[in-house]
Amino acid sequence: MCDFNNLIEDLYLNKEWRIEELRKIGIIISNNIDIEIQSLFFRSLIPMIYAHWEGFVVSSIKKYFDCLNSFDFSIKEMDIHYIVTAFEEKLENIVKSQNFDKRKKHLKILLSLLNNNIKFTNKKIDTKSNLNFEILIMICDKLRFNQNKFRDYKVDLNELVNIRNAIAHGDTPAFEFKEYEEIEKYISLIENLMLDFISEIEDIIKMNKFKKG
């Protein structure tokens, strides 16, 4: 079975290497004396910052779910949020089915799974490759995180995602970064988000909030 303490330690290590890599790259760029080249590379760092944010969340959820799976919890033991998350795809199949026979088929599959121990995959949490504040709150709801902890990040997180999307879609001239501090702002943003994300997983585990109350 998974050791929850090892899980949390692993999540912190996951955060640390990502932030260290981003800061090292930022410092290397800032030491380039050509201002135009600096601006070019600062701009290219934004998609990388976002990629580390989404990558951290996806990988952390996978590690968390893998840990829960190791305990072979039954459905009767689990909180309703986690039950719905585990079977969300099957529930969607029932709702989206266009005729009675298909609904019956999907329901039979779902009922057969209800007799087994509950299993999670990181596919149950869809970041939609656009992990802004609204998607983050959706994840909080599924995992029973305290949503209030993340509300102060709304403006800055959405700003980061919007800039990343604009750059990814080719609207690069709209964004010019002349100083490392302008980029470091977003590195610090995702570091704080990562720390609070880990903190929420710690709280969920300590209080057994993944289990039925």
SULBEL-V704758 format. One record per helix or strand of 2 or more residues. SS is the DSSP state (H for helix, E for strand). FROM is the first residue (numbers start at 1). TO is the last residue. Records with the same first field share a line. If there is no record, write none. Layout:
BEGIN
SS=FROM-TO, FROM-TO
END
This chain:
BEGIN
H=4-30, 35-69, 75-77, 80-86, 88-96, 100-113, 122-124, 133-143, 147-168, 172-174, 180-206
END
